[in-house]
Amino acid sequence: MEKENVAVGLDIGTTKIVAMIGKKNEYGKLEILGVGKSKSLGVARGVVNNITQTIQSIQQAIQEAENNSGYKIKDVVVGIAGQHIRSIQHTDYISRNNPEEVIGGADIQLLIDQVNKLAMLPGEEIIHVLPQEFKIDGQSEIKEPIGMYGGRLESSFHVVVGQASSIRNVGRCIQSSGIELSGLTLEPLASSDAVLSQEEKEAGVALIDIGGGTTDLAIFKDGIIRHTAVIPFGGNVISDDIKEGCSIIEKQAELLKVKFGSAWPGENRDNEIVSIPGLRGREPKEISLKNLSKIIHARVVEIVEQVFTEIKAYGHEDPRKKLIAGIVLTGGGAQLKHIKQLVEYITGMDTRIGYPNEHLAGDSDEEFSSPLYATAVGLVMNSIENKTHSAVKMDEIAPPKAAAYRAPVVDHYDRMVEEEEVETTSKAKNEESTGDKIKRSFFDRYVDKIKDFLDNAE
């Protein structure tokens, strides 16, 4: 009997950690089997700053997802974000020995390996090498070069770079939580899989994912990723401003923002006031909703203007690079009242809120179609694409052997055998598209590199 392709995505955010287990149903939609959520302690602006607390939060989310689904999690695809992420454009080429032979996957892999050897700043590492368009013997705008003839193969690349130590810290937290790391994906790329349609990516669109600690941007045009950026501000700085401006505690500031907050100050009348209980028997505090909106507005304008600067840096004002589909907002920050109108006002671009419900099965819990879960849904979709068997049903797990200390060895051996099976079946599938083949082989090697590093560090 063929194994179920059950995938697990782990979104390590600044405010929350989400573990999501899912599989594709017969209609090709994502059926969510279980979700675990925990408060994220030990992560600031997308970067782990306390290993012990992060491990505890991950374990809590994993445990909850397992209990809700009845599946045991073996490995996860993790989202990478944080203020250390940057992207560069790079062009490279190879001269082929035999132009009489058609171009194959090996030629493209050779080109990608060449880009992976690029010299980076000290402490930086390449996370993604994404081919954009190919050129063969001077003929440009080729999207799929496999099967064509040519001597010189050239391509432009979108290279995403991050801090090696930050990425390894994430790997360490996952391994210490008792699970394996099966893949890494840039979070704005995962969110874009969940909320953008192919038509939008073709027409040109900017995805803005407003998280707790960072705001992620991904720009697509002609179906290809053109620009990514991570801005080190998110919903948390809005809450901090409310806390300072209204002299209240963090918990109250967060509740005020979610329940009564608006990004548009003109919406509230002067006499609208909310009363907040005082601390330890003190008098209640009265806060004007107009003032609250002014505080939120000032910070949201700052975030949106920084994102718009990045969109302009990509070249949005050039008619050939125009983003016809405008902006899609997602992430927890997209739930703020009137944020869509404010973004349209500042940028002059069409804006919509991005919900991941298009890819979810019809009977999914309504909660999961919130913009809050866009990254987690995207990570599960990414894991399904990689044909991972990341979780097994609890009742399918063999009871432990009599000698308890030998169980992990057997388990590890089983996993190795499974990986070999997966590898051989994937080898049997001859012709995959360029993108899939490259993405998989590159990630396998990258994740292996992290695993080796962690094993040696033990």
C-alpha positions, 0 to 999 in steps of 0.5 A: 500500500502506498504511503500517504503524502502527509506534509508538515509546515512549521512557521516560526514567527515573532509572535506565534509558532504554528505547526500545520499538518496537511495532505492533498484530497482527491480534488487537489485541495489542501486538507488540514489534519491538525494545527498546533499554535504556541506563543513564540518566546525567544524569537525577535524580528524573525531571528532566534535569540533564545534557543531554550525558549524557542525549543519549548515553544516549538515542542508545544506547537508540535504536541498540539498539532499531533494531538489534534490530528492523531499523526506523529510528526517526523520532519518539517519544512520551516519558513526562514525570515528575519531582518538578516535576509537580503536578495541580489540579482546575478547573471551567470553563464556556462559554455557547453562542451558539446553544442550538438547535444540538447541542454539537459537538467545537468547543464542547469544544475551546473549553472546553479552550482556555479552561482552557489559558489559566489563569494558572500559577505563574511557570515552570510550564506546563500539560501535560494538560487532562483533562475529567472530567464535563460539566454541561449547563444544570445537568444533571450527570454527563454523560460524552459531551456531543456531540450534546446540546442546551444553552446552558451547557456546564460541565466539571470538569477534571484539570489536570496542570502541570509546569516549562516548563524541565524539559519543554523540556530533554527536548525538546532532548535528543530533538531533539539525538539526531536524532529528532523528538518526536511526543507527551508523556504523563504517565508514570503515565497511560502505566503505567495504560494498560499495567497497569489494566483498564477494570473496575478504572478503573470500580471505583476504583483507585490505580496506584503506579509505583515507579521509580528516582528517583520514585514516581508515583501515578494514581487512577481512579474511574468510568473517569475520572482523578481524581488524579495525584501524583509523590513524589520518592523511589524505588528509588534512595533504598533503595539509598542507604540500604543503601550507607550502612547497610552501608558498601558501594559503590553497585553492591553495594547495588543487587545486594543489594537485588535478590537478597536484599532484602525489605520485610518484616524478619520473613522473615529469620532472624538467622543468614542472612548474605551475604558481599560481596567486599572492595575491592582485597584487603580482607577480605570484608564479612558482612551480616546479611539481617535488618539489610538487610531492616530498612533496606529496610523503613524506607524503603519504609514512608516511600514507601508512607505518602507515597503513602497520604497522597495517596490520603487527600487524594483522599478515599478515606475518603469512601464515594462515592470508595472505591477498590474495586479497591484498589492496583496496584503497578508499576515496577521497585520492585514487584519487591521481595520482600514489598512487596505484603504491606507495602502491604496492611498499611499501607493496608488496601487490596487490592493486586496487582502490575501486569504489562503482559502483558495487552496484549502478543502471546502470543509476546512475550519474557517479559522485557517483561511485567515491571513494569519495562517498564510505562511503555514499553509504555503509551507505545507503546500511546499512540503507536499510538492517535495513529496515528503512523508512527514507524519504517520498515523499514531496507530501505524507506529509499531510498538516499541521494542523490548530493549528501549534503548535500541528503538531510536536506532531502529527508527533511524534505520527505517527513516534511512530506508524510507529516504532511499525508497523516496530517492529511488522512486523520484529517480524513476520519474525522468522528466520533471520541470526545470524549477522542481528539479533544481529546487529539490536537489538544491534544498536536499543539499542545503538541508544536508549541509545544515544537518552535517553542521549540527551533527558535528557541533554535538 
